[in-house]
Amino acid sequence: MNCLATQTRATVLVLPGWHGSGPAHWQTRWQAQYPDLIRVEQRDWASPRRDDWVDQLDRAVDRADGPVYFVAHSLGCIALAHWANVAGDLSNIAGALFVSPPCFLTPGDAPRAIQNFFPVPTARLAFTSILVASENDPYVTYSAAARLARAWGSELVSAGRAGHINVESGHGDWPEGERLLDVLLSANTAAALAFAI
């Protein structure tokens, strides 16, 4: 990952999923390597409440300086979609990297502890985004991820047969993800510079 976030005074918020991201998770490893990344902490990672997660995210965005980018994994993606659906001014939101968003057709299909996050909002997002999906994710089919990307207006990127793109699927530092975040940061930086000129 390059230093574009620092160079442009951007804020990169890390949004873990259900149970948070442990020490071996790529989100946590990225944070250890790049201290400028800010994790949005939740009061209860094990029994998440959608409204609480959205409120915590709203507070983090309010504290952020400069343009805001998100790096969301799993349930963090769904929390971000809910937040974007109810947030007011999104003019400071520059982009999001969505990784492995779970998608259940009805709340009853989801594990009981996270049913209050479903159904997934499908309104088009007002900011640039990349959605990374695996072809054998146990929590979302690739076709469902593709429909979600179309609904949100996200660029869809296939990770191949990569499971849930977490520790259990063998993803540690996940350099491919870092490159995608660089693409997101670079694209928006170039657009901002072009506009300024």
C-alpha positions as CSV (number, residue, x, y, z in Angstrom):
1,M,0.0,0.0,0.0
2,N,1.4,3.4,-0.9
3,C,1.1,6.6,1.1
4,L,-1.7,8.3,-0.9
5,A,-4.0,8.4,2.1
6,T,-1.4,10.4,4.1
7,Q,-0.4,12.6,1.1
8,T,-4.0,13.6,0.5
9,R,-4.9,13.9,4.2
10,A,-7.6,11.3,3.7
11,T,-9.0,9.2,6.5
12,V,-9.2,5.4,5.9
13,L,-11.7,3.7,8.2
14,V,-11.5,-0.1,8.8
15,L,-14.8,-1.8,9.3
16,P,-14.5,-5.4,10.5
17,G,-17.3,-7.9,10.4
18,W,-19.0,-10.1,13.0
19,H,-16.7,-10.9,15.9
20,G,-14.2,-8.2,14.7
21,S,-11.0,-9.0,13.0
22,G,-8.5,-11.0,15.1
23,P,-4.7,-10.5,15.1
24,A,-4.1,-12.7,12.0
25,H,-6.8,-11.1,9.9
26,W,-5.7,-9.0,6.9
27,Q,-7.5,-5.9,8.3
28,T,-5.6,-6.1,11.5
29,R,-2.3,-6.8,9.7
30,W,-2.9,-3.7,7.5
31,Q,-3.4,-1.6,10.6
32,A,-0.2,-2.8,12.2
33,Q,1.7,-1.9,9.0
34,Y,-0.1,1.4,8.3
35,P,-1.0,3.1,11.6
36,D,-2.9,5.8,9.9
37,L,-5.8,3.3,9.2
38,I,-8.5,3.8,11.9
39,R,-10.6,0.9,13.1
40,V,-14.3,1.6,13.8
41,E,-14.7,-0.1,17.2
42,Q,-18.0,-1.6,18.2
43,R,-19.3,-2.1,21.7
44,D,-20.4,-5.7,21.0
45,W,-18.7,-7.7,18.3
46,A,-20.4,-11.0,19.2
47,S,-24.0,-9.9,19.4
48,P,-24.2,-6.9,17.0
49,R,-27.1,-4.5,16.8
50,R,-27.4,-2.8,13.5
51,D,-28.4,0.6,14.9
52,D,-25.4,0.5,17.3
53,W,-23.0,-0.3,14.5
54,V,-24.4,2.4,12.3
55,D,-24.2,5.0,15.1
56,Q,-20.5,4.1,15.8
57,L,-19.8,4.4,12.1
58,D,-21.5,7.8,12.0
59,R,-19.4,9.0,15.0
60,A,-16.2,7.9,13.3
61,V,-17.1,9.7,10.1
62,D,-17.9,12.9,12.1
63,R,-14.4,12.8,13.6
64,A,-12.6,12.1,10.3
65,D,-10.5,14.7,8.6
66,G,-10.4,15.1,4.8
67,P,-12.0,12.7,2.4
68,V,-13.1,9.4,3.9
69,Y,-12.4,5.9,2.5
70,F,-13.7,2.7,4.0
71,V,-12.2,-0.8,4.0
72,A,-15.1,-3.1,5.0
73,H,-15.2,-6.8,5.4
74,S,-18.2,-9.1,5.7
75,L,-20.8,-7.7,8.1
76,G,-18.9,-4.4,8.1
77,C,-20.0,-4.0,4.5
78,I,-23.6,-4.4,5.4
79,A,-23.3,-1.9,8.3
80,L,-21.8,0.6,5.8
81,A,-24.6,0.1,3.3
82,H,-27.2,0.7,6.1
83,W,-25.2,3.8,7.2
84,A,-25.1,5.2,3.7
85,N,-28.8,4.6,3.4
86,V,-29.6,7.0,6.3
87,A,-26.6,9.4,6.4
88,G,-27.2,13.0,5.5
89,D,-24.3,14.7,3.7
90,L,-22.0,12.2,2.0
91,S,-19.9,14.8,0.1
92,N,-16.8,13.9,2.2
93,I,-17.1,10.2,1.4
94,A,-14.5,9.4,-1.3
95,G,-14.8,5.6,-1.7
96,A,-15.2,2.1,-0.3
97,L,-13.6,-1.3,-0.6
98,F,-16.2,-3.9,0.1
99,V,-14.9,-7.4,0.7
100,S,-17.1,-10.5,1.0
101,P,-20.4,-8.8,1.9
102,P,-22.8,-11.6,3.2
103,C,-26.1,-11.7,1.5
104,F,-29.1,-13.6,2.7
105,L,-32.5,-13.5,0.9
106,T,-34.4,-13.1,4.2
107,P,-33.4,-12.3,7.7
108,G,-34.4,-15.8,8.7
109,D,-31.7,-17.3,6.5
110,A,-28.9,-15.5,8.4
111,P,-27.5,-16.6,11.7
112,R,-29.7,-15.4,14.6
113,A,-27.1,-13.0,16.0
114,I,-26.9,-10.9,12.8
115,Q,-30.5,-11.2,11.5
116,N,-31.2,-7.5,12.3
117,F,-28.8,-6.5,9.5
118,F,-30.9,-8.1,6.8
119,P,-32.2,-7.6,4.2
120,V,-29.3,-5.8,2.7
121,P,-30.0,-2.2,1.4
122,T,-29.8,-2.1,-2.3
123,A,-29.9,1.7,-3.0
124,R,-27.2,3.0,-5.3
125,L,-24.3,4.4,-3.3
126,A,-23.3,8.0,-3.7
127,F,-19.6,7.3,-3.7
128,T,-17.1,5.2,-5.7
129,S,-16.7,1.6,-4.6
130,I,-15.1,-1.7,-5.4
131,L,-16.8,-5.0,-4.3
132,V,-14.5,-8.0,-4.0
133,A,-16.3,-11.3,-4.1
134,S,-15.2,-14.9,-4.0
135,E,-16.6,-17.7,-6.2
136,N,-17.0,-20.0,-3.2
137,D,-17.9,-17.8,-0.3
138,P,-20.1,-19.7,2.1
139,Y,-22.1,-16.5,3.0
140,V,-22.9,-15.2,-0.5
141,T,-23.0,-16.7,-4.0
142,Y,-21.0,-15.0,-6.6
143,S,-24.2,-14.2,-8.6
144,A,-25.7,-12.6,-5.5
145,A,-22.6,-10.5,-5.0
146,A,-22.7,-9.4,-8.7
147,R,-26.3,-8.3,-8.2
148,L,-25.3,-6.4,-5.1
149,A,-22.4,-4.7,-7.0
150,R,-24.8,-3.6,-9.7
151,A,-27.3,-2.3,-7.2
152,W,-24.7,-0.3,-5.3
153,G,-22.9,0.9,-8.4
154,S,-19.7,-0.9,-7.4
155,E,-17.0,-2.2,-9.6
156,L,-17.1,-6.0,-9.2
157,V,-13.8,-7.8,-8.8
158,S,-13.6,-11.6,-8.6
159,A,-11.1,-13.1,-6.1
160,G,-11.5,-16.5,-7.6
161,R,-12.2,-19.4,-5.3
162,A,-11.1,-17.6,-2.1
163,G,-13.6,-18.5,0.5
164,H,-14.7,-15.7,2.8
165,I,-11.4,-13.9,2.3
166,N,-10.4,-14.2,5.9
167,V,-8.0,-16.1,8.1
168,E,-9.9,-19.4,7.7
169,S,-9.6,-19.2,3.9
170,G,-5.9,-18.6,4.2
171,H,-5.7,-14.9,3.7
172,G,-3.1,-13.2,5.9
173,D,-1.6,-9.9,4.6
174,W,-3.8,-10.2,1.4
175,P,-1.6,-8.1,-0.9
176,E,-4.2,-8.3,-3.7
177,G,-6.5,-6.3,-1.4
178,E,-3.9,-3.7,-0.7
179,R,-3.5,-3.2,-4.5
180,L,-7.2,-2.7,-4.9
181,L,-7.2,-0.1,-2.1
182,D,-4.4,1.7,-3.9
183,V,-6.5,1.7,-7.1
184,L,-9.4,3.2,-5.2
185,L,-7.2,5.9,-3.5
186,S,-5.3,6.6,-6.8
187,A,-8.5,6.9,-8.9
188,N,-10.1,9.4,-6.5
189,T,-6.9,11.3,-6.0
190,A,-6.5,11.7,-9.7
191,A,-10.1,12.8,-10.1
192,A,-9.7,15.3,-7.3
193,L,-6.5,16.7,-8.8
194,A,-8.0,17.0,-12.3
195,F,-11.0,18.9,-10.8
196,A,-8.6,21.2,-8.9
197,I,-6.7,22.0,-12.1
